[in-house]
C-alpha cells in the first residue's frame, strides 16, 4: 500500500527561533534545488535553519544561510555548506508572496522535512516580526501551560 501524500517520513528539522521572533500569516510548502551530497546530509539530519532567511530576486525565491554540513563520504564532489539554494513554488504562490510582502514582513523558513516521496521540502511562512511585549506574552503563556501540565 502506498504512503499517503503530504505525510513526512519522520525526519523534521524545525526552526524554533522563527516561531518566537515572528507571527506567521501564510504558510507554504516549497521544494528545494539540491545536489547529491546535500540530500544525503539532510537525510542524516545535518542541517541548521537558525540563521536562514528567504528573499525574492526577479520572481524567484531563494534561501540563504541554510547550513547543510558536508557529507562524510563526499570526496571532491562535496557541496558548499552555506550556498544559496533556489526554492520551488508555483507561479501563483510566488505572485501571492510578492503581493503580500509589505514593509516589516519577511519570508521565514519554519521546518525542513522529507515527504512520502523522499523529497526534501521546506515549509516557509510569510511572517511579521513580534514586538518585545509580544515575546514576553509568549513566554508567560508557555510557562503557564507548563505549570498546568505538571498538575
Number of C-alpha atoms within 10 A of each C-alpha: 3 6 11 10 9 11 12 18 14 10 15 18 18 19 18 12 12 22 18 15 16 21 17 20 11 13 15 14 19 20 15 19 15 13 12 12 20 22 20 18 17 22 16 12 16 16 19 18 22 16 14 18 18 21 15 16 7 5 12 15 19 17 21 16 17 20 18 22 21 20 20 10 10 14 10 6 12 16 18 13 15 14 13 16 17 19 21 18 16 9 11 8 14 16 14 12 20 13 9 13 16 11 7 8 16 19 22 25 28 24 19 25 22 21 20 16 14 12 15 21 20 24 16 21 23 21 22 19 17 16 11 10 9 15 16 13 11 15 13 12 12 12 12 11 11 11 10 9 8 6 5
